């Protein structure tokens, strides 16, 4: 689909979802990454006066905040800064030690960041009668590369049907700053963390497998395994059928 038509359809879809819910606008996180920047640009097209971007650093890099603020300036998005460092500290300082392995504990602490941001977004949404807009894309959803009840804890996912390359093309059309489009995708979970490094394959390989079913055997096996293990993250909690 041509990017101008795609942008128009996604903008109209966001409007229809918000209106159907009886909400007044949208709130979204601005991490300084390409996905959240695309969401911000689409949302402000849909709701120029009732879009709110939250910049929510939690022991994050200064660059992430700078890039989020850059996008906000470019698209005239009203933002609020909510620093979550102290909230994470209070939580961790009051949690018991479950004796987890260090790598598992690091992931648990990283997921806490995403869940604190979800709580913050819904606190704002509840006050304003807005919907929470998420930035998950098709590649991440397929691989299960998101935090359950964290960055997946949203009301709508406008780019949930787009693979990463399509997100990049849409970002270029929307005139997202090239520095954001070109930087290595990262969830900002810990210093030096990147999406591709953590997943163990590139977005290009993941996109290609989603669209064509083709991938080297090792990558195919890893993607299939991640997809199967994360199936519970893509559905509502199961209930007995009796």
Buried (B, 14 or more C-beta within 10 A) or exposed (E): EEBEEBBEEBBEBBBEBBEEEEBBBBBBBBBBBBBBBBBBBBBBBBBEEBBBBBBBBBBBBEEBBEBBBBBBEBBEBEBEEBEBEEBBEEBEEEEEEEEEEEEEEBBEBBBBBBBBBBEBBBEBBEEBEBBBBBBBBBBBBBBBBBBBEBBBBBBBBBBBEBBBBBBBBBBEBBEBBEEBBEBEBBBBBBEEBBBBEBBEBBBEBBBBBBEEEEBEEEBBEBBEEBBEEBEEBEEEEEEEEE
